[in-house]
């Protein structure tokens, strides 16, 4: 079984951790670069230079200081200055201020360009980092996808290993159940052999020993059939279900007998199906050998006779019925009685009449274990193909088998949720096992005369 910490998975986890760390570093770097300031905000000297530039943009003439005493040259200079000063002073002052203005302008522009270039470089770095960030996101997503895929494969492997153990355990349980069933059947065969031997011995003794008059003390009262009948009613109530549940389960059979009256139900029990037929407007009657069941039916106003079904069928007029129904009855009959009952049913049905026989599905292991072998009055399981053959042998045609009472999906083996080819094979085997172990619990054989 693969380990959850196998090398491939550990490497993927380590790779994912590396990618997540690189992703976090890039994100932090991107956040830092995104905090870029404008030139005015990044360099405090730019506002100062701009203020100086604004202060010196005007050209204002300054007043002359006047003449000074001196030589002739000085006199001439002073004379010329006095003559030209009014014209040159404003120009000189303007040139000086223009030079100062130009100097401040150059300083401002230089600082602004440096700041703009620095900002442009940060924008370039931001763009480059953003591209690498986007690329890292793809690598991170790929690393996560590979890790999750590996985790999914590992989980499927663990599920498959767990299902292998479960199948092995169930196979062992089935083997033990089969061994127990074989042992039970051997014990039953042995008991039957001993019973036949005792019956033969008693018959021989009865022929050889003369009969004596019985004294009051020699004859014991027979067991109470009424008590046994009441016990079986309680048994049906507990293990088969209450009347409402039975009515719901049998309701689907009513459509089989549309325009087929009168209908006779063999082994009618508490009369649930007879009530359904009466509600559908069909003439119906029943027979049961359990006195307590018959009493319950008659209290419900149903036409039911007490007696065994074979005697009842043989007493009916030929072709007097349109339909015959029996639910969970034929498995109670010995093979020879079953054959006679089918022949008598064929005789009692008119041409085109329908017979419906429901019984335990012997192709389902859970039905055998949980239903058939629970009831001590059951005689022998009837395979669907066997009942099909017997009906045809008695002259019935158009025989069909319908399976009913499916097992809950929660009780079945679960499939493996994977597209792996091995999982598909395993699921197919589960499907076959489910059909064998948890098949429909009942089937109905339907035939036409």
Buried (B, 14 or more C-beta within 10 A) or exposed (E): EBEEEEEEBEEBBEBBEEBBEBBEEBBEBBEEBEEBEEBEEBBEEBEBBBEBBEEBEEBEEEEEEEBEEEEEEEEEBBEEBEEEBEEEBBEEBBEEBEEBBEBBBEBBEEBBEBBEEBBEEBEEBBEEBBEBBEEBBEBBEEBBEBBEEBBEBBBBBBBBEEBEEEBEEEEEEBEEEEEEBEEEEEEEEEEEEEEEEEEEEEEEEEEEEEEEEEEEEEEEEEEEEEEEBBEBBEBBBEEBBEBEEBBEBBBEBBEBBEEBBBBBBBBBBBBBBBBBBBEBEBBBBBBBBBBBBBBBBBEBEBBBBBEBBBEBBBEBEEBEBBBBBBBBBBBBBEEEBBBBBBBBBBBBBEEEBBBBBBBBBBBBBBBBBBBBBEBEEBEBBBEBEBBBEBBEEBEBEEBEEBBBBEBEEEEBBEBBEBEEEEBEEBBEEBEEBBEEBBBBBBBBBBBBB
